[in-house]
Amino acid sequence: MTSLVRYETLLLVSTDVTDDELSMIEKTFDQISTTAQGKISRFDKWGKYRLAYPVNKSSYGVYVLVRFELPKETAPKALPEIETLLKIKCSEIVWRHVTIKLQPNAPQTYHKPEPVDVARTNNFDSLLKENKMGNLLDSVGGMSSDDDDIDA
């Protein structure tokens, strides 16, 4: 039985990327890994983020994380194919990418920061709390939460 080596590729793609283009990248990753007797374990679109410096004249980009496994024997052939895919076939979409080999004991889960394109439902509440006005909404309603136990 061959041992599988875990890899992770982080892509920085254009904010104009379409779902069809991401689907094409995912399918091609899957084809390359399947041909190499491996598999994709995760293809996760993180969302839109503000960049530390402009890339291709843009201050924002979309990050995509791809985690996959390849047999030790076929990885030397499959990894250059992935590089070719990202550098040549997807050069208009993929601005930057990096592939790393994960340690065998690396956790399956990861923490990603909150993207700027997700509607944050608690923004107003957190703004009030940060400015020490958390009870402002309660006082507008007539009774604060502390007054709930008072008999009328």
C-alpha positions as CSV (number, residue, x, y, z in Angstrom):
1,M,0.0,0.0,0.0
2,T,1.3,3.4,-0.9
3,S,1.4,6.2,1.6
4,L,-0.3,9.4,0.8
5,V,1.4,12.8,1.3
6,R,-0.8,15.7,2.2
7,Y,-0.4,19.0,0.3
8,E,-2.0,22.4,0.5
9,T,-2.2,25.1,-2.2
10,L,-3.3,28.6,-1.4
11,L,-4.5,30.6,-4.4
12,L,-4.9,34.4,-4.7
13,V,-7.4,34.9,-7.5
14,S,-9.0,37.9,-9.1
15,T,-12.1,39.4,-7.5
16,D,-13.8,39.0,-10.9
17,V,-13.4,35.2,-10.8
18,T,-16.6,33.4,-11.7
19,D,-18.0,30.2,-10.2
20,D,-17.5,28.5,-13.5
21,E,-13.8,29.4,-13.5
22,L,-13.4,28.2,-9.9
23,S,-15.2,25.0,-10.9
24,M,-12.8,24.5,-13.8
25,I,-9.8,24.9,-11.5
26,E,-11.3,22.4,-9.0
27,K,-12.1,19.9,-11.8
28,T,-8.6,20.1,-13.2
29,F,-7.0,19.7,-9.7
30,D,-9.2,16.7,-9.3
31,Q,-8.2,15.2,-12.7
32,I,-4.5,15.7,-11.9
33,S,-4.8,14.2,-8.5
34,T,-7.0,11.3,-9.6
35,T,-4.6,10.5,-12.5
36,A,-1.8,10.3,-9.9
37,Q,-4.0,8.0,-7.7
38,G,-4.6,10.8,-5.2
39,K,-7.6,12.9,-4.2
40,I,-8.7,16.4,-3.2
41,S,-9.8,16.6,0.4
42,R,-10.9,20.2,0.4
43,F,-11.5,23.0,-2.1
44,D,-12.6,26.0,-0.1
45,K,-13.3,29.5,-1.4
46,W,-12.4,31.7,1.5
47,G,-13.8,35.0,0.1
48,K,-12.6,38.5,-0.6
49,Y,-9.8,40.1,1.4
50,R,-8.0,43.4,1.5
51,L,-4.4,42.8,0.3
52,A,-1.3,44.1,2.1
53,Y,-0.2,45.6,-1.2
54,P,-1.8,45.9,-4.6
55,V,-1.5,43.0,-6.9
56,N,-2.4,43.5,-10.6
57,K,-3.5,47.1,-9.6
58,S,-6.1,45.7,-7.2
59,S,-6.3,46.2,-3.4
60,Y,-8.6,43.1,-3.0
61,G,-8.3,39.5,-3.9
62,V,-10.1,36.2,-3.3
63,Y,-8.4,33.4,-1.5
64,V,-9.0,29.7,-2.3
65,L,-7.5,26.9,-0.3
66,V,-7.0,23.4,-1.9
67,R,-6.0,20.5,0.2
68,F,-5.1,17.3,-1.6
69,E,-3.3,14.0,-1.1
70,L,-0.9,12.3,-3.5
71,P,1.1,9.1,-3.3
72,K,4.8,9.6,-2.6
73,E,5.6,7.9,-5.9
74,T,3.4,10.0,-8.2
75,A,3.8,13.4,-6.5
76,P,6.9,14.4,-8.5
77,K,4.9,14.2,-11.7
78,A,1.6,15.6,-10.5
79,L,3.0,18.7,-8.7
80,P,4.6,20.2,-11.8
81,E,1.3,19.6,-13.6
82,I,-0.5,21.7,-11.0
83,E,2.2,24.4,-11.3
84,T,1.7,24.4,-15.1
85,L,-2.1,24.6,-14.6
86,L,-1.8,27.6,-12.3
87,K,1.0,29.5,-14.1
88,I,-0.2,29.0,-17.7
89,K,-3.8,27.9,-18.1
90,C,-5.1,30.0,-15.2
91,S,-2.7,32.9,-15.5
92,E,-5.4,35.5,-16.0
93,I,-7.4,34.2,-13.0
94,V,-4.7,33.1,-10.5
95,W,-2.5,36.0,-9.4
96,R,-0.4,34.2,-6.9
97,H,-0.2,30.6,-5.5
98,V,1.9,28.6,-3.1
99,T,1.9,24.8,-2.6
100,I,3.3,23.3,0.6
101,K,3.7,19.8,1.9
102,L,1.9,19.3,5.1
103,Q,3.4,17.5,8.1
104,P,1.8,14.1,8.7
105,N,0.5,15.3,12.1
106,A,-0.9,18.6,10.8
107,P,-4.5,19.1,11.9
108,Q,-7.3,18.7,9.4
109,T,-8.9,22.0,10.5
110,Y,-7.6,25.5,10.1
111,H,-8.6,29.0,11.0
112,K,-9.4,31.5,8.3
113,P,-9.9,35.2,8.9
114,E,-13.3,36.9,8.3
115,P,-13.5,38.0,4.6
116,V,-14.7,41.5,3.8
117,D,-17.4,40.3,1.4
118,V,-19.4,38.5,4.1
119,A,-22.3,40.5,5.6
120,R,-21.5,40.8,9.3
121,T,-24.8,40.6,11.2
122,N,-23.4,41.8,14.5
123,N,-21.5,44.8,13.3
124,F,-23.8,47.3,15.0
125,D,-23.9,45.4,18.3
126,S,-20.1,45.0,18.4
127,L,-19.7,48.7,17.6
128,L,-21.9,49.6,20.6
129,K,-20.1,47.2,22.9
130,E,-16.7,48.5,21.7
131,N,-17.8,52.0,22.6
132,K,-19.3,50.9,25.9
133,M,-22.8,51.7,24.8
134,G,-24.1,48.1,25.0
135,N,-27.2,49.1,27.1
136,L,-28.2,51.8,24.6
137,L,-30.6,49.5,22.7
138,D,-32.1,48.2,26.0
139,S,-32.9,51.7,27.2
140,V,-34.6,52.6,23.9
141,G,-37.0,49.7,24.4
142,G,-38.2,51.1,27.7
143,M,-36.8,48.4,30.0
144,S,-33.3,47.2,30.3
145,S,-32.6,43.5,30.8
146,D,-31.9,44.3,34.5
147,D,-35.5,45.4,35.0
148,D,-37.0,42.1,33.9
149,D,-37.5,40.9,37.4
150,I,-39.4,44.0,38.7
151,D,-43.1,43.3,39.4
152,A,-45.4,45.8,37.8
